């Protein structure tokens, strides 16, 4: 039996490489979602890109990509300055890429630029989708419709542990607690990263459960976060978190440390403030007003 005509594996891969490099001699713009990102000790940024299809999000395509350190600081810095977000998993990007193929390492993309306007458009679209869903389900105005608390004796506070904004809030809160007018109960949660929405939800549920075990129902729930990277705010635009806040039978006051941008928590809370300090100021004002009214009546 005569052997079949054949070529070696290395020859086949050389032909594939030559064909790809000939077909894609120039860079192309590619849209994809970042599924993983890592900057190593040398300063190079390694990513996994994915394209998902349908409502179930099943991957249709996937590829490794790299931003060499010579370009990474420029690309990442400009992207964050324009979008307020770091390059992170879950973000959709439009990237200018050079197509590479290596006989040992396979197919990959070298990113030479990223268009931040594409990501901004996608973030705005996601925000509007969540906002519309909350409105259609009657959740957008649910917590807002609760009556303002007449007296504030017990406050459940959800905040990042050891955050600067919490320190400012707690200094005033401790002074109020020392007078016996109001007591504060704290639950910590991370407010940045993909796991932030779930941590905040769990902290809220845990805090209410712990107080209920003591026979205490909070008069208000406070969710605060001090200033920081603007990009971290996007993690708070989560439907499940917004729905949980909206459905609380207790007024929720939100004080996120930002001035320009709104997050979904601002949309559903009974009251929203620019900073944690303004939240504690509003609590103090309510208590002072209540005291003055009681003295006048007396």
ABEGO torsion letter per residue (X at the ends): XBBBBBBBAAAAAAAAAAAAAAABABBBBBBBBBABBBBBAAGBBBBBBBBBBEAAGBBABBBBBBBBAAAAAAAAAAAAAAAGBBBBBGBBBBBBBBBBBBAAAEBBBBBABBBAAAAAAAAAAAAAAAAAAAAAAGAAAAAAABBBBABBABBBBBBBBGBAAAAAAAAAAAAAAAAGABBBBBBBBBABEAAAAAAAAAAAAAAAAAAAAAGBBBABBBBBBBBEBAAAAAAABBAAAAAAAAABABBBBBBBBBAABBBAAAAABABBBABAAAAAAAAAAAAAAAAAAAAAAX
